[in-house]
């Protein structure tokens, strides 16, 4: 039985690197993968999954309104797909997470999703919320806070490195905009909820 997997973490835990390694493992064995990434995030160029350590691979883009089941089914008919890998899965809609579960259940293709669990205010992203609810398997990828503890939160910072406490949930950025922290240091920045 094909499964829906969710690999989640904060920023800088190696999600894209892990995704690219998984794709490489399939391809090394003569299997075909389909990579999907959010059109919203084009920091490394449109239609690319790229890691900070320099690995990259072409990917199909998804937008909030896209029907991922139909897209994957069409690709599968054209060339058999052995695994679907989704980068920036936090940007999936509720419908798209359901569609990915249908890829597993109807097309019998495993789907591996990689994304951030919570935003800079400690709130779940929609894609992450539904993956946490519906995925067959959950895996946390870990990174560390500046204190050495496991980082499980992220803060958004301005150009001077000061934490920003308000704003839209989505603002694309990397190390210049986000810092991963443990819950203790996250609370120090934001105070009590």
Protein Blocks (a to p, Z undefined) as FASTA:
>chain_A
ZZdddddddehiommmmmmmmmmmmmmnopacdddddfklmmnoghiacdfkopacdddd
ddfklcfklmmmmmmmmoccfbdcdehklmpcfklmmmmmmmmmmnopacdddddfbdck
opacfklmmmmmmmmbdcddddddfkopacfbdcdddfkopacfbdcfbdcddfklgccd
dfklmmmmnopZZ
